[in-house]
Amino acid sequence: QKQKSYFQNFYQMMFPMNHLLSVYILAIAIFFGSNRWQSRFAYASNFNKPHSHTGKVEPFQPGDPKVKLDGKALRILKDGKPYQTQVQTKDSGRGLVVQDVDAPTNIVWDRILDYDNYANMVPKTVDSKNYNIIPHKPSKSNNFLEKEIFTRMKVGFPMLKLEFFVRHFLYIQHHKSLTWTLDYTKESDFDDSCGYWYIIPHPDDPEGKTRLYYSVQVSMFDWVPKFVVDFMSSKALTDATAWVKKYSEIEWAKVVASGGGPQSVEGEGSKPAVQKESIFSRFFPFVNKKKREEEERVAAEAAAKAQALEEQEKTESRKRLLVVRAGWRRYVLVSVVLVLAMYNASLLLGGVHEKSQ
């Protein structure tokens, strides 16, 4: 029997277990022992610990962003697409997205403020729950603030989940706005974040459509992967307006299909409905036959649209599930390939060394 090479003796001394398992454990140890992952666990979110600072990013102010929409912008919005532009701050510019929604403002506000249901609507969000709500009496001294909403959120990416705590400021009635910052009494996985919604009735159809404006600025820690930073700073802009448009239009289609109208659903942005009926139409209902037929046609179209949107959502949910499963399978396969490559390299080096003896 040939004497074992020095390399093989050293290898077995270092890895007395099964070779494949040993190399796999070593790879995991190197990966999680890196400075990035040590930093990740050192700065993990903590509900009972304050954040490392009380704000680095300049917060948004409620109110009209005063963005001028030219002919090109209006054509983009008319096609149902988001229009991206920039707003200027004291130090730099911020990305801002404008989106038209085929639903009244009260429906849109209800979707935006449904934080407990964000995991079912918002891309990358895996958990969201309000932990405190503070009502306010709007006045000039508090800039007509109506409510503060504190929300615990968690977003998920492959091999990484980030938790952060958000403090929302609601100014619907006076400023038609919602702004937010981090809740700095809690430690978040984001270094800093602030954002802004501005929601108004659509100029061409105030009762049935909405025009919304959205902007966000996020500062991430150094340990956060670049693809996450890129997503939060760019793609998240259009994704945010896309999910609001989608779920607002689904809800509005359901309301219209059930015979409702712009004021039939109460919400944060709704106003009391005023029902009017003339004596003429009460005693001569046949004159309204054409109007009723039109309403029935609109309701039928809305029902069909709602059903189509729900089917689309089910299809997209199945696709997301397949993507998640495929993603994890891909990581497992890549890990196995890397481990096998390392194992084969060790055998090759051992064989070469043995032949040289």
C-alpha positions as CSV (number, residue, x, y, z in Angstrom):
1,Q,0.0,0.0,0.0
2,K,1.4,3.4,-1.0
3,Q,2.3,5.7,1.7
4,K,-0.2,8.6,2.0
5,S,1.1,11.9,0.8
6,Y,1.8,14.8,3.1
7,F,-1.1,16.7,1.7
8,Q,-3.6,13.9,2.3
9,N,-2.4,13.5,5.9
10,F,-2.7,17.2,6.5
11,Y,-6.2,17.2,4.8
12,Q,-7.5,14.3,7.0
13,M,-6.1,15.9,10.1
14,M,-7.9,19.2,9.3
15,F,-11.1,17.4,8.2
16,P,-11.6,14.2,10.1
17,M,-15.3,13.9,9.0
18,N,-16.6,13.0,5.6
19,H,-14.7,15.1,3.0
20,L,-17.8,16.6,1.3
21,L,-19.4,17.6,4.6
22,S,-16.1,19.1,5.8
23,V,-15.7,21.3,2.8
24,Y,-19.3,22.4,2.9
25,I,-19.0,23.5,6.5
26,L,-15.7,25.3,5.7
27,A,-17.4,27.2,2.9
28,I,-20.3,28.2,5.1
29,A,-17.9,29.3,7.9
30,I,-15.9,31.5,5.4
31,F,-19.1,33.0,4.0
32,F,-20.7,33.9,7.3
33,G,-17.4,34.9,8.9
34,S,-16.8,37.7,6.4
35,N,-16.9,41.3,7.6
36,R,-20.1,42.0,5.8
37,W,-22.0,39.3,7.6
38,Q,-20.4,40.1,11.0
39,S,-21.6,43.6,10.4
40,R,-25.1,42.3,9.5
41,F,-25.6,40.6,12.8
42,A,-23.9,43.4,14.8
43,Y,-26.5,45.9,13.4
44,A,-29.6,43.7,13.4
45,S,-33.0,45.4,14.0
46,N,-34.2,45.8,17.6
47,F,-37.6,46.9,18.7
48,N,-36.4,47.8,22.2
49,K,-33.2,49.6,21.3
50,P,-33.0,53.1,19.7
51,H,-31.6,53.7,16.3
52,S,-28.0,54.9,16.0
53,H,-29.1,58.4,15.0
54,T,-32.3,60.6,14.8
55,G,-32.2,61.3,11.1
56,K,-29.6,61.8,8.3
57,V,-31.9,62.1,5.3
58,E,-33.9,65.4,4.9
59,P,-37.6,64.5,5.6
60,F,-40.3,65.4,3.0
61,Q,-42.8,68.2,3.6
62,P,-46.5,67.6,3.0
63,G,-48.2,69.4,0.1
64,D,-48.1,69.9,-3.6
65,P,-44.7,68.9,-5.1
66,K,-45.3,71.5,-7.8
67,V,-44.2,69.2,-10.7
68,K,-45.1,70.5,-14.2
69,L,-46.4,67.8,-16.5
70,D,-45.8,68.6,-20.1
71,G,-47.4,67.0,-23.2
72,K,-45.0,64.0,-23.1
73,A,-45.7,63.4,-19.5
74,L,-49.4,63.5,-20.0
75,R,-49.2,61.1,-22.9
76,I,-47.3,58.6,-20.8
77,L,-49.9,58.9,-18.0
78,K,-52.8,58.5,-20.4
79,D,-51.2,55.2,-21.6
80,G,-51.4,54.0,-17.9
81,K,-47.7,54.1,-17.4
82,P,-45.8,55.8,-14.6
83,Y,-44.0,59.1,-15.4
84,Q,-40.6,59.6,-13.7
85,T,-39.0,62.9,-12.9
86,Q,-37.0,64.7,-10.2
87,V,-37.7,67.2,-7.5
88,Q,-35.0,69.4,-6.1
89,T,-34.1,69.5,-2.4
90,K,-31.6,71.7,-0.5
91,D,-28.7,69.4,-1.2
92,S,-29.6,67.2,-4.3
93,G,-32.5,65.9,-6.4
94,R,-34.9,63.1,-5.6
95,G,-36.7,60.7,-7.9
96,L,-40.4,61.2,-8.1
97,V,-43.1,59.1,-9.9
98,V,-46.5,60.3,-11.1
99,Q,-49.2,57.7,-11.8
100,D,-52.9,57.9,-12.9
101,V,-55.2,55.4,-11.3
102,D,-58.7,54.4,-12.5
103,A,-60.3,54.7,-9.1
104,P,-61.4,57.5,-6.8
105,T,-59.1,59.0,-4.2
106,N,-60.8,57.4,-1.2
107,I,-60.2,53.9,-2.7
108,V,-56.5,54.8,-3.3
109,W,-56.0,56.1,0.2
110,D,-57.6,52.9,1.7
111,R,-55.0,50.8,-0.2
112,I,-52.1,52.9,0.8
113,L,-53.1,52.9,4.5
114,D,-53.8,49.2,4.7
115,Y,-50.4,48.5,6.2
116,D,-51.5,45.3,7.9
117,N,-52.2,43.8,4.5
118,Y,-49.0,45.0,2.7
119,A,-47.5,41.5,2.6
120,N,-50.3,40.5,0.2
121,M,-49.9,43.6,-2.0
122,V,-46.5,45.1,-2.0
123,P,-43.5,43.5,-3.8
124,K,-40.7,42.2,-1.6
125,T,-42.8,42.8,1.6
126,V,-43.0,39.7,3.8
127,D,-44.5,41.2,6.9
128,S,-46.1,44.5,8.0
129,K,-48.0,45.4,11.1
130,N,-49.0,48.6,12.9
131,Y,-47.8,48.8,16.5
132,N,-49.1,52.2,17.4
133,I,-51.6,54.8,16.1
134,I,-51.7,58.4,17.6
135,P,-54.7,60.6,16.5
136,H,-54.2,64.4,16.4
137,K,-56.5,67.3,16.2
138,P,-55.4,69.2,13.0
139,S,-54.4,72.8,13.6
140,K,-52.1,75.4,12.3
141,S,-49.6,74.7,15.1
142,N,-49.1,71.0,14.0
143,N,-49.3,71.8,10.2
144,F,-52.8,70.1,10.2
145,L,-51.5,66.7,11.2
146,E,-54.3,64.2,11.5
147,K,-52.7,61.0,12.6
148,E,-49.4,59.3,13.3
149,I,-49.1,55.6,12.3
150,F,-46.2,53.5,13.5
151,T,-45.5,50.3,11.4
152,R,-43.1,47.4,11.7
153,M,-42.1,46.2,8.2
154,K,-40.0,43.5,6.8
155,V,-38.8,43.1,3.2
156,G,-37.3,39.9,1.8
157,F,-34.6,39.3,-0.8
158,P,-32.8,36.0,-1.6
159,M,-30.7,35.0,1.5
160,L,-31.6,38.3,3.2
161,K,-34.5,39.9,5.2
162,L,-34.5,43.5,6.4
163,E,-36.7,44.8,9.2
164,F,-37.4,48.5,9.7
165,F,-39.8,50.7,11.8
166,V,-41.7,53.5,10.1
167,R,-43.4,56.6,11.5
168,H,-46.1,57.9,9.1
169,F,-47.6,61.4,9.3
170,L,-51.1,61.7,7.8
171,Y,-52.3,65.1,6.3
172,I,-55.1,64.0,4.0
173,Q,-57.7,66.8,4.4
174,H,-55.5,69.8,4.3
175,H,-52.3,68.7,2.4
176,K,-53.6,65.6,0.6
177,S,-50.4,64.0,1.7
178,L,-48.7,61.2,3.7
179,T,-45.1,61.5,4.7
180,W,-42.8,59.2,6.7
181,T,-39.4,58.7,8.3
182,L,-37.9,55.9,10.4
183,D,-39.1,55.6,13.9
184,Y,-35.8,56.5,15.5
185,T,-36.8,55.0,18.9
186,K,-36.4,51.6,17.3
187,E,-33.2,50.2,15.6
188,S,-33.8,49.4,11.9
189,D,-31.9,47.5,9.3
190,F,-32.0,50.6,7.1
191,D,-29.6,53.4,8.0
192,D,-32.3,55.9,7.2
193,S,-35.5,56.3,5.1
194,C,-38.1,58.9,4.3
195,G,-40.9,59.1,1.8
196,Y,-44.0,60.9,0.5
197,W,-47.4,60.4,-1.1
198,Y,-49.5,63.2,-2.6
199,I,-52.9,62.1,-3.8
200,I,-55.4,64.3,-5.7
201,P,-58.5,63.8,-7.8
202,H,-57.7,63.4,-11.5
203,P,-58.2,66.8,-13.4
204,D,-60.2,65.1,-16.2
205,D,-62.4,62.9,-14.0
206,P,-62.3,64.0,-10.3
207,E,-64.9,61.5,-9.1
208,G,-63.7,58.4,-10.8
209,K,-59.9,58.7,-11.2
210,T,-56.9,59.7,-9.1
211,R,-53.5,61.2,-9.8
212,L,-50.8,60.2,-7.3
213,Y,-47.2,61.4,-6.7
214,Y,-44.7,59.2,-4.9
215,S,-41.1,59.7,-3.8
216,V,-38.7,57.9,-1.4
217,Q,-35.1,58.2,-0.3
218,V,-33.3,55.4,1.4
219,S,-29.8,55.2,3.0
220,M,-28.4,51.7,3.5
221,F,-25.6,50.3,5.7
222,D,-22.4,49.1,4.1
223,W,-23.2,45.4,4.7
224,V,-26.4,45.5,2.6
225,P,-25.7,43.9,-0.9
226,K,-25.6,46.3,-3.9
227,F,-28.6,44.7,-5.6
228,V,-30.8,45.5,-2.6
229,V,-29.5,49.1,-2.6
230,D,-30.2,49.4,-6.3
231,F,-33.8,48.0,-5.9
232,M,-34.6,50.3,-2.9
233,S,-33.3,53.4,-4.7
234,S,-34.7,52.9,-8.2
235,K,-37.1,50.1,-9.0
236,A,-39.0,50.5,-5.7
237,L,-40.2,53.9,-7.1
238,T,-42.2,52.4,-10.0
239,D,-43.1,49.2,-8.1
240,A,-44.8,51.3,-5.4
241,T,-47.1,53.2,-7.8
242,A,-47.7,50.0,-9.7
243,W,-49.1,48.0,-6.8
244,V,-51.3,50.9,-5.6
245,K,-52.7,51.3,-9.1
246,K,-53.4,47.6,-9.5
247,Y,-55.1,46.9,-6.2
248,S,-57.0,50.2,-6.2
249,E,-58.5,49.4,-9.7
250,I,-59.4,45.9,-8.6
251,E,-61.3,47.3,-5.5
252,W,-63.0,50.0,-7.6
253,A,-64.0,47.5,-10.2
254,K,-65.7,45.4,-7.5
255,V,-67.5,48.5,-6.2
256,V,-68.8,49.5,-9.6
257,A,-69.8,45.9,-10.4
258,S,-71.9,45.8,-7.2
259,G,-73.7,49.0,-8.2
260,G,-71.7,51.4,-6.1
261,G,-70.3,54.8,-7.0
262,P,-67.5,57.1,-5.9
263,Q,-69.1,57.9,-2.5
264,S,-70.4,54.4,-1.8
265,V,-67.2,53.2,0.0
266,E,-66.2,55.1,3.1
267,G,-62.5,55.6,3.8
268,E,-59.8,58.0,4.9
269,G,-60.2,60.2,1.8
270,S,-64.0,60.0,1.4
271,K,-66.6,62.7,2.0
272,P,-70.2,62.3,2.9
273,A,-72.4,61.5,-0.1
274,V,-75.3,63.8,-1.0
275,Q,-78.2,61.9,-2.5
276,K,-80.4,63.9,-4.9
277,E,-83.4,62.7,-6.7
278,S,-85.8,65.0,-8.7
279,I,-89.6,64.7,-8.5
280,F,-89.7,64.3,-12.2
281,S,-87.5,61.2,-12.2
282,R,-89.5,59.8,-9.3
283,F,-92.9,59.9,-11.1
284,F,-91.6,59.3,-14.6
285,P,-89.0,56.6,-14.2
286,F,-89.2,55.5,-17.8
287,V,-87.2,58.6,-18.9
288,N,-84.2,57.2,-17.0
289,K,-84.3,53.9,-18.9
290,K,-81.4,54.9,-21.1
291,K,-79.4,56.0,-18.0
292,R,-80.1,52.7,-16.2
293,E,-79.1,50.7,-19.2
294,E,-75.8,52.6,-19.4
295,E,-75.2,52.0,-15.6
296,E,-75.9,48.3,-16.1
297,R,-73.4,48.2,-19.0
298,V,-70.8,49.9,-17.0
299,A,-71.4,47.6,-14.0
300,A,-71.1,44.5,-16.4
301,E,-67.8,45.8,-17.8
302,A,-66.5,46.5,-14.3
303,A,-67.4,43.0,-13.1
304,A,-65.6,41.5,-16.1
305,K,-62.6,43.8,-15.4
306,A,-62.6,42.8,-11.7
307,Q,-62.6,39.1,-12.6
308,A,-59.8,39.6,-15.1
309,L,-57.7,41.4,-12.6
310,E,-58.3,38.8,-9.9
311,E,-57.3,36.0,-12.4
312,Q,-54.2,38.0,-13.3
313,E,-53.3,38.4,-9.6
314,K,-53.7,34.6,-9.0
315,T,-51.5,33.9,-12.0
316,E,-48.8,36.3,-10.8
317,S,-49.0,34.8,-7.3
318,R,-48.3,31.4,-8.7
319,K,-45.4,32.8,-10.8
320,R,-43.9,34.5,-7.6
321,L,-44.1,31.2,-5.8
322,L,-42.4,29.4,-8.6
323,V,-39.7,32.0,-8.7
324,V,-39.0,31.7,-5.0
325,R,-38.8,27.9,-5.2
326,A,-36.6,28.1,-8.3
327,G,-34.4,30.6,-6.5
328,W,-33.7,28.4,-3.5
329,R,-33.1,25.4,-5.8
330,R,-30.6,27.4,-7.7
331,Y,-28.8,28.4,-4.5
332,V,-28.7,24.8,-3.4
333,L,-27.4,23.5,-6.8
334,V,-24.7,26.2,-6.9
335,S,-23.6,25.4,-3.4
336,V,-23.4,21.7,-4.3
337,V,-21.4,22.4,-7.4
338,L,-19.0,24.6,-5.5
339,V,-18.5,22.0,-2.8
340,L,-17.9,19.3,-5.4
341,A,-15.4,21.5,-7.2
342,M,-13.5,22.1,-4.0
343,Y,-13.5,18.4,-3.2
344,N,-12.3,17.4,-6.7
345,A,-9.6,20.1,-6.5
346,S,-8.4,18.6,-3.2
347,L,-8.3,15.1,-4.7
348,L,-6.4,16.4,-7.8
349,L,-3.8,18.3,-5.8
350,G,-3.4,15.2,-3.5
351,G,-2.9,13.0,-6.6
352,V,-0.4,15.3,-8.2
353,H,1.6,15.6,-5.0
354,E,1.5,11.8,-4.5
355,K,2.9,11.2,-8.1
356,S,5.7,13.7,-7.5
357,Q,7.0,11.6,-4.6
